[in-house]
C-alpha cells in the first residue's frame, strides 16, 4: 500500500482512462470473489488506482 503522504506525490501519475480500464477488471473480480478478504483487496487496489490517477476514492 502506498503511504498517504507519498500518494499525494503520485496524483496524476496514471491516466484516468488507463486506471478505469484496470478498475473494470478489478470490479469483475470483486463481483466473482466469494470471500470478504478477496473483496477487500480488490477494493483496495481499485482505490489505489483512483488515487494515483487523481480520481476521488
C-alpha positions as CSV (number, residue, x, y, z in Angstrom):
1,X,0.0,0.0,0.0
2,X,1.3,3.5,-0.8
3,X,1.5,5.7,2.2
4,X,-0.9,8.6,2.0
5,X,1.8,11.3,2.0
6,X,3.6,9.7,-1.0
7,X,0.3,9.1,-2.7
8,X,-0.2,12.8,-3.0
9,X,3.0,13.0,-4.9
10,X,1.7,10.3,-7.3
11,X,-1.5,12.0,-8.1
12,X,-2.0,12.0,-11.9
13,X,0.8,9.5,-12.3
14,X,-1.5,7.4,-14.3
15,X,-4.1,8.4,-16.9
16,X,-7.7,8.3,-15.8
17,X,-8.7,6.2,-18.8
18,X,-6.0,3.6,-18.1
19,X,-6.9,3.4,-14.4
20,X,-10.5,2.9,-15.3
21,X,-9.7,0.1,-17.7
22,X,-7.9,-1.8,-14.9
23,X,-10.6,-1.0,-12.4
24,X,-13.1,-2.6,-14.7
25,X,-11.2,-5.9,-14.4
26,X,-10.9,-5.5,-10.7
27,X,-14.6,-4.9,-10.4
28,X,-15.4,-8.1,-12.3
29,X,-13.0,-10.0,-9.9
30,X,-14.7,-8.3,-6.9
31,X,-18.1,-9.5,-8.1
32,X,-16.8,-13.0,-8.6
33,X,-15.0,-13.2,-5.2
34,X,-16.7,-15.4,-2.6
35,X,-14.8,-14.2,0.5
36,X,-14.6,-10.8,2.1
37,X,-10.8,-10.8,2.3
38,X,-10.6,-11.0,-1.5
39,X,-13.3,-8.4,-2.0
40,X,-11.4,-6.0,0.4
41,X,-8.2,-6.5,-1.5
42,X,-9.9,-5.8,-4.9
43,X,-11.5,-2.6,-3.4
44,X,-8.1,-1.5,-2.0
45,X,-6.4,-2.0,-5.4
46,X,-9.1,0.0,-7.2
47,X,-8.8,2.8,-4.6
48,X,-5.1,2.9,-5.1
49,X,-5.6,3.2,-8.9
50,X,-8.1,6.0,-8.3
51,X,-5.7,7.8,-6.0
52,X,-2.7,7.7,-8.4
53,X,-4.9,8.8,-11.4
54,X,-6.3,11.8,-9.4
55,X,-9.8,10.4,-9.0
56,X,-11.9,10.5,-5.9
57,X,-11.8,7.4,-3.7
